């Protein structure tokens, strides 16, 4: 018999959930509101929340000063390109670790994850010099490869976790039917783990989209994504908060829309295998 949950507990849980959600969302809301203010109103004290003179001037000036579409296209190319490349490498790697483990599998996984604990600035100089000598500075190819390697440990770990939930008996049955390894991954494993694969892809697209350290240090103009587009509004003359907020809103809008459209698939993937 299911235990009855009291209405008071439901109400408190709802209030706490909405409060936490609002606290998390408030910086985004404030950035969007500030983007419609004048520079004078953006610095006003006390700050004006809704009652101010709304203007689109900041967006017009941002469009005139920078090529937003070029930066946005670079962000799309770098994010999806790096994640798709990482998936091509990570799916076979996670398959081998999940279904053909050795005594070194766990140590390899821990070693891969430990590479994420190293600060990026610690390897900036050698990577910069290598990219300079190879002619990869300010290039999409160079950044796609770097972002792929940066996110690869997370991709492998997530896929490994999802693949472990797949019953081995299904794969053994497919092997008895004479299916090869490549076809097993494509036609048997991938459809069964599709929610996990989709959530892995989406989460790592967000990580690549928001990457700022490497994009700011290895690009100047040709391959500069939206993170560099935002950073361009920090100048020696000071911070122009209203214009910076407009640039930030334009930069986060595409990834917010993507997250909103794919939230069901994302939640489904994150809970994949949680309920037996």
Protein Blocks (a to p, Z undefined) as FASTA:
>chain_A
ZZdddfklmmmmmmmmmmmmmmmmmmmmmmmmmmmpcfklmmgccddfklccddfklmmm
mmmmpcfklmmmmmmmmmmmmmmmmmmmmmmmmmmmmmmccfklmmmmmmmmmmmmpcfk
lmmmmmmmmmmmnopgoifklmmmmmmmmmmmmmmmmmmmmmmmpcfklmmmmmmnopaf
klmmmmmmmmmmmmmmmmmmmmmmmmmmmpmklmmmmccklmocfklmmmmmpcfkbpcf
klmmmmmmmmmmmmmmmmmmmmmmmmmmmmgokaZZ
